[in-house]
Amino acid sequence: MQEVMSEKHQIIIIGAGLTGLLLAQKLSNTGKDCIILEKSKGFGGRIATRRINEKGLDHGAAYFPLNNNFLKILSELSLPVIETDRGLYINGGMVQVAKKLASNLKVCKEQKVISLTHSLEKWVVGTEDGSIFECTKLVLTAPVPQALELLSQSNLHPESSHPIHSVKYTKALIFLVVLKNAPEELRLKDSNDYQAIFMNQRDLHPHGVIIQMSPDFSENFFEETDAAIISQIQLNLEKNGLSFDQIEKYELKKWRYSLPLSTYGAPFLELSPNLFLSGDGFAHPLECAQALEQIL
Ligand SMILES: Cc1cc2nc3c(=O)[nH]c(=O)nc-3n(C[C@H](O)[C@H](O)[C@H](O)COP(=O)(O)OP(=O)(O)OC[C@H]3O[C@@H](n4cnc5c(N)ncnc54)[C@H](O)[C@@H]3O)c2cc1C
């Protein structure tokens, strides 16, 4: 069983996704005392590399959009970046970015934050296992709807007319496939309903293909049962040249918040004194980290 913790820090960041990690790295480089609280067992948030039969498949973001400032950061981390027409990807798996960024940071994993209280100029952060963390400055980087849920639980919910409520996300249904044979033999045609990403092209699972269903398809079928979703995907793939007989293993992954449909229009929001909301619902994670670093 994990030990219940009680700690005090200058700055607490909630979320070890790209925004939280880039920010923590910048703050740590300037000597600030900061920790990250992350609800999952791993780092990266929506950058995620799943292992099937000990080999990886990128089932979160599979590319980063071309961005020269971000490319510079990836190069400084000595990551094997491949520039393609679609964007930048990391040979060996996107999650390496998160692992590299987290390597010198204090990240408390499996700490789901469930309450935020302001008391005597301090923020008191409570987590699911009963741990308590105190700080003077608090940054929340979860996707906006999740951040609003936490704020609501803590009686800090912004009023319904606040522009933050307009930040919405697309859903994503991701079909992870391990083929019986090498993907070179596959005749999978493109479709408006999905994008197929071959893992052998990025030195991951040699027989792995990630089928990213489109935002429209994902929205239409997201609330159906897994069996119903898989049978819709099967119909779609068979129509386009992939028979289920060619598949050795598959898994369905659902992301309720995938990409922001629109952003807040500024890299962060100071909702209450020293309580900041940020993340990709505001701007590119690097832009968020750069802007927050200036004021924290
Ligand atoms: C399938 C898919 C495809 C994508 N494709 C692209 C793409 O092609 N190009 C692109 O630029 N972007 C893409 N994205 C989006 C990209 O992954 C995100 O923009 C980026 O990773 C967001 O980083 P973030 O740190 O802002 O948020 P997140 O990665 O969501 O990080 C937030 C973190 O907060 C944690 N958290 C949430 N609530 C709590 C809590 N209560 N307590 C503790 N921790 C909490 C979460 O576990 C998570 O780790 C894609 C995303 C998905 C899912």
The ligand as an SDF file (V2000), in Angstrom:
LIG
                    3D

 53 58  0  0  0  0  0  0  0  0999 V2000
   -5.4950   10.0390  -29.5840 C   0  0  0  0  0  0  0  0  0  0  0  0
   -4.8530   11.3830  -29.5100 C   0  0  0  0  0  0  0  0  0  0  0  0
   -4.2420   11.9140  -30.6270 C   0  0  0  0  0  0  0  0  0  0  0  0
   -3.6460   13.1750  -30.5520 C   0  0  0  0  0  0  0  0  0  0  0  0
   -3.0130   13.6520  -31.6370 N   0  0  0  0  0  0  0  0  0  0  0  0
   -2.3510   14.8100  -31.5560 C   0  0  0  0  0  0  0  0  0  0  0  0
   -1.6200   15.3020  -32.6430 C   0  0  0  0  0  0  0  0  0  0  0  0
   -1.5640   14.6650  -33.7080 O   0  0  0  0  0  0  0  0  0  0  0  0
   -0.9730   16.4790  -32.5150 N   0  0  0  0  0  0  0  0  0  0  0  0
   -1.0200   17.1670  -31.3320 C   0  0  0  0  0  0  0  0  0  0  0  0
   -0.4240   18.2200  -31.2230 O   0  0  0  0  0  0  0  0  0  0  0  0
   -1.6970   16.7420  -30.2820 N   0  0  0  0  0  0  0  0  0  0  0  0
   -2.3600   15.5910  -30.3710 C   0  0  0  0  0  0  0  0  0  0  0  0
   -3.0580   15.1480  -29.2830 N   0  0  0  0  0  0  0  0  0  0  0  0
   -3.1730   16.0210  -28.1170 C   0  0  0  0  0  0  0  0  0  0  0  0
   -1.9030   16.0150  -27.2490 C   0  0  0  0  0  0  0  0  0  0  0  0
   -1.6960   14.7080  -26.7880 O   0  0  0  0  0  0  0  0  0  0  0  0
   -2.1620   16.9820  -26.1090 C   0  0  0  0  0  0  0  0  0  0  0  0
   -2.3350   18.2910  -26.6500 O   0  0  0  0  0  0  0  0  0  0  0  0
   -1.0330   17.0800  -25.0820 C   0  0  0  0  0  0  0  0  0  0  0  0
   -0.4800   15.8300  -24.7980 O   0  0  0  0  0  0  0  0  0  0  0  0
   -1.6510   17.7480  -23.8750 C   0  0  0  0  0  0  0  0  0  0  0  0
   -0.7630   17.8020  -22.7920 O   0  0  0  0  0  0  0  0  0  0  0  0
   -1.2690   18.4140  -21.4240 P   0  0  0  0  0  0  0  0  0  0  0  0
   -0.1690   18.2640  -20.4590 O   0  0  0  0  0  0  0  0  0  0  0  0
   -1.8060   19.7950  -21.6560 O   0  0  0  0  0  0  0  0  0  0  0  0
   -2.5300   17.5360  -20.9910 O   0  0  0  0  0  0  0  0  0  0  0  0
   -2.5640   15.9760  -20.5840 P   0  0  0  0  0  0  0  0  0  0  0  0
   -1.6220   15.2010  -21.3940 O   0  0  0  0  0  0  0  0  0  0  0  0
   -3.9980   15.5870  -20.6080 O   0  0  0  0  0  0  0  0  0  0  0  0
   -2.0330   15.9790  -19.0960 O   0  0  0  0  0  0  0  0  0  0  0  0
   -2.8500   16.2190  -17.9710 C   0  0  0  0  0  0  0  0  0  0  0  0
   -2.4280   15.2700  -16.8690 C   0  0  0  0  0  0  0  0  0  0  0  0
   -3.1960   15.5740  -15.7140 O   0  0  0  0  0  0  0  0  0  0  0  0
   -3.4790   14.3620  -15.0470 C   0  0  0  0  0  0  0  0  0  0  0  0
   -4.6390   14.6040  -14.1840 N   0  0  0  0  0  0  0  0  0  0  0  0
   -5.9010   14.9410  -14.5550 C   0  0  0  0  0  0  0  0  0  0  0  0
   -6.6830   15.1090  -13.4840 N   0  0  0  0  0  0  0  0  0  0  0  0
   -5.8960   14.8710  -12.4050 C   0  0  0  0  0  0  0  0  0  0  0  0
   -6.1450   14.8810  -10.9860 C   0  0  0  0  0  0  0  0  0  0  0  0
   -7.3480   15.1550  -10.4770 N   0  0  0  0  0  0  0  0  0  0  0  0
   -5.1100   14.6050  -10.1600 N   0  0  0  0  0  0  0  0  0  0  0  0
   -3.8630   14.3120  -10.6470 C   0  0  0  0  0  0  0  0  0  0  0  0
   -3.5900   14.2740  -11.9790 N   0  0  0  0  0  0  0  0  0  0  0  0
   -4.5930   14.5550  -12.8350 C   0  0  0  0  0  0  0  0  0  0  0  0
   -3.7640   13.3890  -16.1890 C   0  0  0  0  0  0  0  0  0  0  0  0
   -3.6340   12.0320  -15.7750 O   0  0  0  0  0  0  0  0  0  0  0  0
   -2.6920   13.8030  -17.1960 C   0  0  0  0  0  0  0  0  0  0  0  0
   -1.5050   13.0560  -17.0340 O   0  0  0  0  0  0  0  0  0  0  0  0
   -3.6790   13.9130  -29.3290 C   0  0  0  0  0  0  0  0  0  0  0  0
   -4.2810   13.3490  -28.2020 C   0  0  0  0  0  0  0  0  0  0  0  0
   -4.8700   12.1100  -28.2720 C   0  0  0  0  0  0  0  0  0  0  0  0
   -5.5220   11.5250  -27.0480 C   0  0  0  0  0  0  0  0  0  0  0  0
  1  2  1  0
  2  3  1  0
  2 52  2  0
  3  4  2  0
  4  5  1  0
  4 50  1  0
  5  6  2  0
  6  7  1  0
  6 13  1  0
  7  8  2  0
  7  9  1  0
  9 10  1  0
 10 11  2  0
 10 12  1  0
 12 13  2  0
 13 14  1  0
 14 15  1  0
 14 50  1  0
 15 16  1  0
 16 17  1  0
 16 18  1  0
 18 19  1  0
 18 20  1  0
 20 21  1  0
 20 22  1  0
 22 23  1  0
 23 24  1  0
 24 25  2  0
 24 26  1  0
 24 27  1  0
 27 28  1  0
 28 29  2  0
 28 30  1  0
 28 31  1  0
 31 32  1  0
 32 33  1  0
 33 34  1  0
 33 48  1  0
 34 35  1  0
 35 36  1  0
 35 46  1  0
 36 37  1  0
 36 45  1  0
 37 38  2  0
 38 39  1  0
 39 40  1  0
 39 45  2  0
 40 41  1  0
 40 42  2  0
 42 43  1  0
 43 44  2  0
 44 45  1  0
 46 47  1  0
 46 48  1  0
 48 49  1  0
 50 51  2  0
 51 52  1  0
 52 53  1  0
M  END
$$$$
